[in-house]
Amino acid sequence: MAVDRIGLVVHGGRPEAAQAAHTVRAWCAEHAVACKDIDVWNDGGRHGAREEVAAAGDPHLVVTLGGDGTFLRGARLAAAIDALVLGVDLGRVGFLTEVPMTGVRAALDAVRDDRIDVERRMMLTMRASRRLEVPSDIGALMSYGRGPLLPPTRVRSDCETGGEWGIPLDVAALNDVVLEKLARDRQVSIGVYVAGRLLASYSADALLVATPTGSTAYSFAAGGPVVSPGAEALIFTPVAPHMAFNRSVVAAPDEPVGLRVLERSGRAAVSIDGQLRGVLGPGDWIGVYAAPRGLRVARLGPMDFYGRLRERMNLTDAPAAVADGTPAPLWPVSSAPPDDLAHLAMPSHPTAAG
């Protein structure tokens, strides 16, 4: 694909990220490709995604150099202009990034020569009963140690506003939208609605709605299911609820999840992909929906999600299953599927893919 402009999102706290950024800039200079850093907080503040990518010249490709957190920052920027995003893995978990530091040049060559797969990842968007704002007395506390806060979310001008459907917010979440308590000694009380129907009223530390991509992040830590990133679903998970029903609910992508702050609740913080974006009080609500457009992610080949799950989560085998010391044999899926299974999109076996 033609790549004339690249935007760099660099983890400023990692020397290896700076080294990888130097490699990207050198590649761009050799191939007459414009390259500019974005979302670097140089002025001590942060801007909306569209402002940041506009200042970077609306890049065709956003390259993130860091871990999954850096990738999420890059995803926010790329989604604003439907740009392609390529993640270089310099982190510790690495569910989202895939390119090792040593493979940066080869990955850029593959993008230029159109030797990549473009994967669509589902994202979330929101509506709310009012604009999201962070009170000044809370902003300083919540941003401590996290860098400058993002600006208030904008209202999407291309959508109908008002009425019982609320205000359409300019939000693109790749992982999750979270409502969480602000005070340690007071839980939030939230009415949860799925597809317009009341599911239950919860008192909990937090309630979150995740994408399949985000199922291995906060939702997983809270006991939620692992969902293939190739699926499309909204995953609702309560965090430390004071009730017997503490299970996740996996909804279809056309079944939005509504969260309403109840009258006896304390204030609730709204976080989008881990970034505080607003504070709600009793009577306020948000609706979380599947975004109409997913994130475009550059892949150099089929992603071995389940192999990565086993490795990253340090999954071990049951002692009874390996009592004789013999590991489970590989499932032989390296050859082409038979005719009756030809309709399946089975990825190549990792060994076959090289």
Secondary structure, DSSP 8 states (H G I E B T S, - for coil): ----EEEEEE-TT-HHHHHHHHHHHHHHHHTT-EEEE-S--TTSS---HHHHHHHTT--SEEEEEESHHHHHHHHHHHHHHT-EEEEEE-SSS-SS--EEGGGHHHHHHHHHTT-SEEEEE--EEEEESS-----HHHHHHHTTTT-S------B-TTS--SGGG-EEEEEEESSEEEEEESSTT--EEEEEEETTEEEEEEEESEEEEE-TGGGGTHHHHTT-----TTS--EEEEEES-SSS----EEE-TTS-EEEEE-TT---EEEEETTEEEEEE-TT-EEEEEE-SS-EEEEESS---HHHHHHHHTT----TTTTTTS---------S---GGGTTS-----HHHH-
